[in-house]
Amino acid sequence: MATYDQIQTEMTAALKAGDKLRTSTLRLLFSALKQQKIDGQKEITEADVAAIIQKQVKQHKDSIEQYRKGNRPDLVEKEEAELVILEAYLPKGMSEGEIEAEVRAIVAEKSLAGPSGAGAVMKEFMARHKGKADGKTVQQIAGRVLGG
């Protein structure tokens, strides 16, 4: 079953079960997916679905960070619960070890050195592994590998 159809089915099941948090989270996600489908005027692909979910996961992580700074544990808890629901639909990501190995391979391949090479590493890594790794994590690992 395609992820798009799975989300729609599970949203309906959550609604029938009375699970308000899951229903509202999946409704927002499904709404974003439908909007993408309308904007693109074409069928939505698995890559499109993964990109939209990744974007929403990033937004939730940013919100959690901001709510922590604002000392709002109630909102942090809600965002974290929604984040868990969204992350279940993401394709399996790369581990830090796998990311580091790939970053080292790109650095060797492109003969990069120093902190100034981080941008080139990021660009190449994200082109090869779109949606499989968080950009922040890749950036940190690239900085560490390049000695920045």
N, C-alpha and C positions, 0 to 999 in steps of 0.2 A: 504494500500500500504506500502510495506517495505520501510524503510528509504533510503536504497541503491537505490531503483528504483525511489523514490521521488526525490532524489538528481540528478539523471541522467535526469529525466523529467524536473526539474526546471532549470538545467544547459542548456538544449536545448532551453527552453522558454526564458531564459535570453539572450542567444546568438541571437535568432531571434528578440528579443526586442531591441538589441543593448546596453544592460546594461553591460558595460565593467567591472565594479568593481565586480558585482555579478557573471558574467561569469568566470572571472579569479579566484575568490575565490572558486567557486564550482568546477572549473577544477582541481585546486590543491587538493581539498578534494577528488574528484572522483579519481584522479590519485593515491592518497595514499590508497584509498579503493581497487582499482584494484590491486595495488602492494601487498597488504595484501592477496588478493584472490589468486594471482599467487604464492606468497611465501608459503602460507599455503596449496596450491593445494586442496582446498576444498571450498565449498560455504561459503560466509561470513555471520556471524550471526548478529543479532541486537546488541548483546553485543560487538562484534568486531567493528561494526560501531560506537557505542557510545564511545568506548575506543579511536578510532582514532580521532574522533571529539574532545573529551576531550583533547587529546594530542595537537591538533592544537590550541585549545582555550588557553591552557597553554602557548604554544609558542608565541601566539599573545600577551598575557598579559605580558610575559617577555620582548617581543620586545617593547611594549608600555612603560614599565618602563625604559628600556635602552634609548629609544628615548627621553623620558622626561629628563633624566639625561644629555643627549647630546644636549639638547635644540633644538630639531628638531620637532616643532609643525606640520609641513606638514606631516611627516611620522607617527606621533602619530595619526593624524586625519584619515589617510588611514588605519592604523592597527585597530583603533577603529571601523571604518565602516565595515571592514572585520570580526571583532570579533562579531558584531551584527548579521551578516549573519550566521556565524557558530553556535552561541548560539541558534539560532532558531531551529536547528536540534537536540539539546541535549534533553535528557529526563528531565522532571521537577526535579530539584534538591531539596535538603532539605533546610529548612529555618534555620537561626542561632539558633532559639529556639528549633527546632527539633534536631539539631546537639548537642546542649548542653544537652538536655534531654537524648539522647542516650549515650553521653560521661559520664554523671553522672551515668547512669545505668551500664555501663561497669566498671567504677571505683568501684562502690559498689559490683558488681558481682565478680570482681577479687581482691577485697580488696587492691586496689592500693592507694599509698599516696606519696606526694612529687613529685618534678620535674622528678625524675628518672623513674616514672611510665608512662611518656608521650609516650615513644616508644611502650610500651605494649598496651596502649589505641589506639594509631594510627593503629597499626597492626590489632587489633581486629575490630576497626571501619571500616577500609578500606576493610577488608574481608567480613564484613556484608553488607556494603553499597557501593560497588564498583561503581564508576561513578556517584553517587548521591550527592557527596559533594567534594568541593575543599580541597585538602590536607592542604594547608596553613591555611585555615579557621579552619579546624579540629584541627590542631596543636596549633593555638592560643587559641582556646576554651579549649583544653585539658590542656594547660599550666595555663590558668586562673583557671580552676576547681581544678587542682592539687596544686595550689598555687605557681606556678613557674613563 
